[in-house]
Amino acid sequence: MKILIIGGGNMGLTYARSFVRAHITSRLDLRLLARSPERVPALAIHEIGTVWGHPGECVPGADILILAVKPQDSPALFETLRGLVQPQQVVLSIMAGVRIATLREALGTPKIIRAMPNLPAQIGMGMTAFTSTDEVTRAELVQVQNLLSTTGKTVYVEQESAIDAATAISGSGPAYVYYCMDALMAAATQMGFSPAEAELLVSQTFRGAVELYSQSGLSCTDWIAKVASKGGTTEAAMKAFGAGEVREGLMAGAGAARNRAEELGK
């Protein structure tokens, strides 16, 4: 399986390293297309696969094309690829907000998979939602899912609109977690802890809580009930969160993110 990754940024290199590390492909069958011939040495230094500077030399021979460039660069990318993509090739796009209909029209190819990874993919702990056109075969879909799974967990969604929802939840989600962590770190420093102590208290608490949740069959509500004794400190915090509409604020933020994802795709 010959894979061509178009884009040598963080996500492009993350995929390249993950594919090779998982032995899904070899360095001989993995190709990277630099933005320009001048960028080839900067990519080649990573020694992950063969680096090309001209699309005409590498696009036609690939089985799977992975579009890993910024959405704002998509018009220039489409112009570069015009006439080179073949109908039998599978195109996997991770460009946020760029819809399947746009990709199909711009590239003139039917086999398109659109995916939304998130930042923890860089350490193999990512969450990726993906969907595809009807022309993608079951075998091809399994191949691509195996590729995406090298960076973490995956979920297939039937409707493309769910990609916008996934963008709001898992795509933007790490920022929500950091937002909550930052607030608790600020609270800890106000209570007299040093910044280093506050970071340790909060980061380890989040890490432990998520791991405990993952290893159990209990819901978040169940775990809250276990921690929050009646009349205790946790219950006092939960009441304050409720009065401040923290839950509603987080849900509203996710909704705003989904709306923005839909706007960007129009």
N, C-alpha and C positions, 0 to 999 in steps of 0.2 A: 504494500500500500504506500504509494508516494503522496506525501503531504507537502503542500506549499503554504507557509504562513506569510501573509502579506502584512507587514508592520513589525518593526523591531523594537517596540516600546515595552513597557512592563508586562502587559498581558501576552503579547506575542512571544516574549522570551520565557514567560511562565509556562505557556503551553509547550514550547519547544523542549524545555528542560523536563517537564512532567512526562511527555511522550517518550523521551529517550530513557528516562529513569524507570518507567514502567515497562520498558521493552516492547511497547506497542509498535514502534517503528525504530529503524536504525538511523544513525547519522548519515548513512549513504542515501536513504530514501527520504530524509527530511530536508526540506529546502526553505530558505527564507529570502524574501524579496525586500531589498532595501529601498528606501524612498528614492534614492538616486545612486548612480554609480559611485559618487564620492563618499557615500555612507557605507559602502561595502566593507572597508577595513574595520570600521567601528563595530560592525556586527560579527565579522569573521573572528574577531579576537575572543569571542565566547566559545568558539570551537564546538558548536552544537550540531550544525549541519552545513550543507553547502549554501553559500550566500551568493545571490545574484543581484545584479544592478539593473538588468533590462527584463521587463516582463515577457517579451516575446521569446526569450530563451528558456523560460522555466514554467510559464503558465500552461501551455498546451500539454505537457507531459505529466501533469499532476492528476491524481485521482480525486483528491479533496483539496479545495481551496479554502483557507481560513482568513477571513477579512478581519484583521485586528488593528484597525486604524481608528482615529477619532472621528466621530460622526460628521464634524464640520469639514473633514477632509474627504468625505465620500464623493462629492462631485468630481474632484480631481482624480480620485481613484477609479471611478467609473469610466472616465475619459481614457485613462491609461489602459484599462482592461477591455475596452470596447473592441469586439470582433475576435478576441483571443479565447474567451471562455467557450467550451464545447458543451453541447446538450447532455452528454453522459457524465460530466463532472458534477460532483456535489459541492455546493457553495455553503460554507458555514460562516455566518456573520455574527459577530459580537458587538456590532456598532449600535449603541443605545439610540432608540428612537427611529432608526431607519427600517421602514416596514418591508415586508416581503414583496408587496406589490411594486414598491420602488426598486428593489433589487432585481426582480424579474424583468421589469421594463428596461432598466439600465444595462443589465448584463445579457439579456436575451436568452436566459437559461431557465429551465423549469425546476431543477432539483435544488431547492433552497431550504436551509435550516437556519432559523434565527434563535440565538441563545442570549441569555442574560446572566453572566457570572458575577461574582462579587469579589471584593478585595482579598478576603482570606484564601482565595484560590492560590495566592502566591506561596502559601505554606501548606498546600494540600488540604485545607480545611474549608474550601469554598462551598457555595451553594449556587447551582446553576439551573435555571428553568429554560426549557427549549421547546420549540415547536417546528413543524415542517410542512412543506407542500405535499400534496397527494402523490406527486411523481417520485418522491423519495421512496425507495423500496424498503421493506422491513430489514433486510440485511444491511443496507446502507445506514439506516437509522441506528441499528445496534452498533455498527462500527463507530459512528460519531458519538453515541452515548458512552461507549468505552473510552474514547478519547477525552471527553469532558469529565468523566469520572476519575481520571488521573489527578484532578485538582480538587476532589471532594465529592460531595453528594450531588445528585441530579434528579430532576423531576420533569417528566414530559407533560405538556399541556396541549389540549386539543385545539383551543381557540387562541389566536394570536393576541387577542385583547388581554389574556392572562399574563402575557409578557410584561405589559405595562404595570399590572398589579404586582408581579414579582419584582420589578424594578423598584417599586415603592417599599416592598417589604424586605426582601433579601439584598437587593442591589444597594439601596440606600441604608439598609438596616444597620450595618456596622457603625455608621455615624450616630444613629440613635443610641446605640450601646455606649459609645464613647461620650456622648452628651450626658447620659445618666452617670457614668463613671466620674466624669469631670465634676458634676454637681456634688457627688458624695465625697470626692477628694477635697473640694472646697469646704464642705461641711466639717470634714475631719480636721483640716488645718485651723478652722475657726474654733474647734474644740481643744486645740493645743498641740496637735500632732505636727511633726515636721513634714515637709512635702514628701520626703522619701518614705516616711512611715505611713503617710496617708495613701501614697501610691501602692505600697505593699498591702495594706489593709483592704483596699478596694479591689485591686486587681486579683488578689488571691480569693477574695470572697466571690467575685463574679466567676472565676475559673471553677471554684469548688461547687458553686450553686448549679452551674450549667452541667458539670459532670455528674452531679448527684441526680439531676433531672433526667439526664440521658440514660443513666443506668437503672432507672426505675420505670414503673408503669403508671406513676402518679401524674396528675395534672398539675399545672401551676397553682390552681386554687387549692388543691390538696396540700401542696407543700407550704403555701402561705398559712393554711390552717394549722399545720404542724409546728410552724415557727411562732405564730402569733397566739400566745396564751392569753386567756381572757383577763383583761385588766392590766396586761403587761406592756412592755416597751414597744414591741412590734405592733401591737394593736393601736397604740397611740400614734405611731408613724402612719399606719394605714388610714386612720381617721383623718390625719392631716393631709395625706395624699388625696383622699376623697374630697375634702373641703376645697382643696386647690385644683380639683379636676385634672389631676395629673394623667389619669388613664384616658380621659376624653381628649386631653391635649396631644398625647402620643397618637391616638387614633386619628385625630384631625390632621396631624402632621403627615402621617402615612397617606391619608386621603389627598392632601395637597401634592404630595410627591407623585401619586398616581395620575392626578389631573395634569400635572406638568409633563409627565411622560407622554400622555396622550396628545398634549399640545405640540410637543417637539416632533411627534410623528406625522403631523398634518402638513 
